[in-house]
Structure formats: C-alpha cells, structure tokens
Amino acid sequence: MNPRLSLAAALTALAALAALTGCSGGTGDGARATAGEAGAPEVTVTPRDGSGGVRPDSPVTVTAGGGTLTDVRVRASGAVVAGAFAADRASWRSRGGLKPGAAYEVIATATGRDGRATTLTSRFRTLKPAGTFRITDVTPGVPGETVGVGAPIIVTFDRAVTDRAAVERALEVTAEKPAEGAWRWTGPTRVVYRTRKYWPAHQKVRFTARLTGVAAARGVYGTADVSRTLTIGARQISTVDTRRHVMTVRRDGRVVKELRISAGSGGKFDPARGEDIYLTASGVHLVMDKRRTEKMTSEWEGVDPRSGKGYDVTVNWAVRINATGEYVHQATPEGMSTLGRGNHSHGCVRASAEGARWFYGFARRGDVVDVVGTARRLPWNNGWSYWQMPWREWRKGSALNK
C-alpha cells in the first residue's frame, strides 16, 4: 500500500467525521436552547441567556418560531414580572421595569401545530446601579382617610430627579369618575397632580407609581412600585366673604351653615414681601390640617411677643388653610364682639366657639375654602394653593406637557 495515499484517505475520513459532529451540537447564544422534540417550535429570549449588566429599563421579550407560546414566567427572588402576549401568541413582552442588581430566570413553553412542545430556561442579571431612588411620601395618603374635592396628589422622592419625563411616564392616576388632570414638578424631588376642575365627588381614585427599573438620573434606578387609593368625599366648599363677614359652607351644592366671622384687619405692610401680611389672602385655599389647639405667635413676622407689640396666644379648633399661618379657628374672648361686624384678626378667619368647633368636625383635608374681598392675593405655592395657578400654566410644569 502506498503510505502517501493511506495518509490522505485517513485525513479525508477525519474531516468527514468532524463535519457530521459539527452539525449536531451546540446551542448558539444560549437563548435558543430548547428541551423539545426535533421539529418543535424554537423559543428565543431577550436578554440572552447568561447576560450580565442588563439595564433595568430593558424589556424582556420571548418569541416562538413555528408555534405559539403557551406559558411564560419571569421571576427574580420569587417576584413575578408582569407581561402580555401578542394577539397571535407568537411573542410576549414584559410590562414595567426590572429590579437593578437582580438575577432573573425565564421559563417559556411553546407548542407547534402538531402538538410538539418546546420549553426553554434562560437566565440573566441586571446591572448594579450607581444609586437608587424611591418615594418617601404620598400626600394625602393616610389609610382610610376621606379627602375633599380639591385634594392634590403630592409625591416626594428621596433624591433629585433629572429624567423627569421617564419618571412621570411611570405615574398613573385612575378614577371611578374620570377627570382631566396633569402633573407639575414643583422642585427636584417633588411632583404634584391636580385636576383641571375639582374632583367629581363620592368616588375612589387610584394612584400607581411603577418605578421599578425606571431611570431617574444617570445610573439611578427605582427599586419598588407604590400605590395608594384616595377616597373623595362630598363636595364641601366654604366661601369666606371678608366684606360681609360671613362664611357660607356648602355640601354638594347645598348651604349647610353660615358662620359669622372676622378676617384679617390689615395694617401690617411687609416691604420684603411687598404685601400687607395682616390681610387674609383672597383665593382658593385648601384645608391642609387641623388641630384641637394651636399656638399662635408673632415670631413668624419677626416681632417678639414680649415686646408688647406682638402676640402669643393658644386658639381652639384650628383648621389650617395655607402654609403661612392662616387658619379658621375660634376667636379669642376679646375678639368675639367683632364676629359678623368687622375684620380684626392678624390674618386668620375667626368664628364663635360653637361655629369653630362645628367647622373643625366638618372639614376634611382637601376641602375648598375660597376667600374673597381682600386686596391681598394668595400665591399658588403657599401650601396646597395650587388652584391659584391657571390651568394652562399648570400644564407647562409637566415634563410630558400632558
């Protein structure tokens, strides 16, 4: 036998064997690995199997070639990722974001027309973020609380939000009685929702923040979703007429009480503010809080109560209506004679002991207290006085302009 011909034949045989074994092995990128019969549907998952450093705001997608998806489960530490199938069930896509720094497992099953099934298991890990952010407060948000028709939804974050559009897209408000509304950013860590007109009364409103995986700033991601349910009560609107010295209280359009009152007397002009701080501010106030007793002092205006020119008193049945010290409360003994006759307070709305106590029990956070008749205007950013801003201007504070 010719030794050269023998070696060539051997090399040809080895090449043929290598070609055969090459055709039968390997799973490519791993995301297409299957555990079904030959000819069964091919299942593909994105992100790829074994991927690391996946962005939390990336979607998870699953597709079936040559079949339909019958089951898709995506989990991390027991938490399930929600998603939806396409109409033809040839694909599935996750809803919302992923937790940063987490390991995910995807188990998907597809079935072909002939009943053959493919099940795939794929794993990936999301990136470790430079930082995280979360909601620290939702106001109003006391469980079981009923609020008024003027109530805003105030959301506060634990760090500055620079990608406001991304965060705002993750915020949702749904109501049993829908009303047009919009978000407005009032600072780097706060966004406020207000309706165009007052909420329709007697309903529930649901606020949901799907912040998991949302990027609030470069490298900063949300780690948890938040939801709250608000109960909107009766339409309670009180009109304080500082010229007639009467507060008219309406519930669902019907007058339920008229109280003789005394409002701010004026006479204390503050050059720094450019306004008379002893005048009750005209405009739409909202009930913010209430206390059985409240200490009132002239220290807020820079006057020492011990100087003989200031005051330091404790009042009863105090219902706060802005952030700079305006309340509806019981008049002091010396102020009782002015009720219904003149304005003699330092800016608050005073009522009789009986009237103040009644209003204290009646009022809810978010109720409207509309003051009319004075030359001083209430700023839109004084407490919850958001209704002072025209709707067109309010909308401009949205990162999405909608």
Secondary structure by P-SEA (a helix, b strand, c coil): ccaaaaaaaaaaaaaaaaaaaaacccccccccccccccccbbbbbccccccccccccbbbbbbbccccccbbbbbcccbbbbbccccccccccccccccccbbbbbbbbbbccccbbbbbbbbbccccccbbbbbcccccccccccccccbbbbbbccccccaaaaaaaabbbbbccccccccccccccbbbbbccccccccbbbbbbbccccccccccbbbcbbbbbbbbbccbbbbbbcccccbbbbbccccccccccccccccccccccccccccccccccccccccccbbbbbcccccccccccccccccccbbbbcccccccbbbbccccccccccccccccbbbbcaaaaaaaaaaccccbbbbbccccbbbbcccccccccccaaaaaaaccccc
